Amino acid sequence: MKRHLRDAAIQLAVASAAVVLALAVGGVMIIAHGHNPFSVYATLFSESLGNPMSLGQILFKTTTLVFTGVAAAFAFRAGMFNIGGEGQLYLGAFVCAMAGLWLPAGTPGVVAVPILVLAAFLGGALAAVPPAILKATRGTHEVINTMMMNFILMAVVNYFLNRVNVETTVHTRPILASGRLPLLSSGVEAMRGSDGNASLLLAVIACAAAWYLFARTRTGYELRAVGFSPRAAEYGGVSVPRAMVLSLVVSGGLAGLGGINTVMGSQGYFEEGFAPGMGYLGIAVALLARNHPIGVIPAAFLFALLSEGGQVINQFVPKEMGEILQAIVIIFVVVGARLLQVALQQRRSAHA
């Protein structure tokens, strides 16, 4: 237990240091634009977090990133690299919207909501099936397969989008009213005008479920064993191909759930190109969280804050500053993790 707590503390320190260093580098860039970095950062945090409508938008972006982040982390914990979150999110949202159009208008919410959530999960899971099978049976690398599937899935979805009953050429008709999730503004009037909605709670539940599976179940133990060493896991009686397929398919399902944030929450319909880059950014979220399902939540919030904050400080620096800070955080996390790994190896060698 003490070792786990110590490792968690070290990983938290690495992630925190990466964020601080990224802000420091960003401060240098702000100075280069002729502004005081402390004043600019104060504006970023105060106007983003102090304004309820801006906070609602941050929580909206956080929700999608939590789903795609925990999806990437789930696969990483099992030693798999799911780079297909973008396409899995897209197909999951589309299947969710189609289910919302096919259900009878009188379907009660207690029936409609679970069905639509399940549809989103199954859509994302389906998107991950081909790469999972190819990995398990042919040994083809999942990075290439999942990345290529992104382009295929988005093209296929857009093809069918133009052939279903649509309002315009870019989005479907609204789903049935009972399948909608309430906006956060329905409980906090000051958030009116923002897109944050109750799917945030489902995102938190998904993270808790992933943590429980890895920490408390035999299946989670087997997945972690495969992630550490497939050969050793196989020697211990674990079916490595089964674990590979399971990890990628569940990861895809979690990414697909990100679609409910838009389809069931903010807009109530599927829209072409509704969340560009969120699948890829989820990988960065998982890296910052060190692949811990619970750590994904604050990591997603930070990236959402930087994204929304870039709009707030546009009066001082280019709005791309938020994206630049995100990229710098990723670089420092990767470098810090590598330095930590080297330091631990040297320490073990010294005590051997």
Secondary structure, 3 states (H helix, E strand, C coil): CHHHHHHHHHHHHHHHHHHHHHHHHHHHHHHHCCCCHHHHHHHHHHHHHHCHHHHHHHHHHHHHHHHHHHHHHHHHHCCCCCCCHHHHHHHHHHHHHHHHHHCCCCCCHHHHHHHHHHHHHHHHHHHHHHHHHHHHHHCCCHHHHHHHHHHHHHHHHHHHHCCCCECCCCEECCCCHHHCCCEHHHCCHHHCCCCCECHHHHHHHHHHHHHHHHHHCHHHHHHHHHHHCHHHHHHCCCCHHHHHHHHHHHHHHHHHHCCHHHHHHHCCCCECCCCCCHHHHHHHHHHHCCCCCCCHHHHHHHHHHHHHHHHHHHHCCCCCHHHHHHHHHHHHHHHHHHHHHHHHHHHHHHHC
